[in-house]
Amino acid sequence: MAASSAPRPPRPRKEPQPLVIPRSAAEEQRLRLERLMRNPEKTVPIPEKLNEWAPRPPPEFVRDVMGSSAGAGSGEFHVYRHLRRREYQRQDFMDAMAEKQRLDEEFQKKLERNKMIAEEQTAKRRRKRQKLKEKKLQAKKNKLEQKKQEQEPDQSQEQASSEDDEEDSKEEEEKEDDAEEPSFVMGR
């Protein structure tokens, strides 16, 4: 008793928090976050995912088999009704699980089908781009060959150098033409 008569130091009192009634889900979420952030060292309770409800499996061996004998008591009907309800519930659950599994399989098949269609479209567009690119390169090569054929071998060096300059400028123009035209012009 002597130990309990010693004066205790006063406990630090927490400031009373004003009562705030949340008016929306966002406000309620904000209040919860504020409460969690008051003490960051405190562990946060994360609820575990609840297991899906499943009916109790049927008994492997039934001892009290109900028959249609004339001596059945009035209490047997309620037991029978309870067993029947539980069996119907179990069958409904199995049907629901089979339906869910069927829907999941259909969804996965649909995802695979959509993925294949998207890949086919991508490959088709890739082939089209590649073909266009090759066509441009072929046209460029043909153009250069025509220019070479048109040149005469006995031309002077000055004409050849001026034509080279023209080819370089045309190639630069073609490179600029390869770029897409802007759909709009800023500053006008």
Residue, then its C-alpha position, 0 to 999 in steps of 0.5 A: m500500500a505504501a507504493s500506491s500512495a506515492p504521487r503519480p506524475p500527471r498524464p499529458r492530456k490530448e487536446p480534444q478533437p472537434l467532432v466533425i461529421p463527414r458529409s461525403a465519402a471523400e471527406e470521410q477518407r480525408l478524416r481517416l488519413e488525417r487520423l492515421m498521419r497523426n502518429p506515423e510510427k503506429t502500424v496501420p491495420i490492413p484488413e485481410k480479404l474475407n474468404e468467400w462463403a462456401p456451404r458446409p460439405p455434405p456428410e460422408f456417412v448419414r446415421d439418422v436416415m429418415g424413412s417414410s415409416a408411420g412412426a415418424g415424430s412431428g419434430e422430424f419434419h423440421v429436421y428434414r426441412h433444414l437438411r433440404r434447405r441446406e442441400y438446395q443452398r449447396q446446389d445453388f452455390m455449386d451452380a453459381m460457381a460453375e456459372k462464374q467459372r464459365l464466365d471467367e473462361e469466356f472472358q479469357k477467350k475473349l481477351e485472347r481473341n482481342k489480343m490476336i486481332a490487335e496483333e494481326q492489325t499491327a502486323k498488317r499496318r507494319r507491312k503496309r508501312q514497310k511496303l511504302k518505305e521500300k516504294k520510296l527508296q525504289a523511286k529514289k534509286n530510279k530517279l538517281e539512275q535516270k539522272k546518271q544516264e542523262q548526264e553526258p560523260d564529256q561534260s566539264q567538271e563545273q557542270a558536274s559539280s553544279e549538278d551534284d549540288e542540285e542533287d544534294s539540295k533535291e535530296e534534302e528537299e525529299k528528306e524534308d518532304d518525308a516529314e509529315e505536314p503540320s496540321f496547324v500553324m501556330g502564331r497566325 
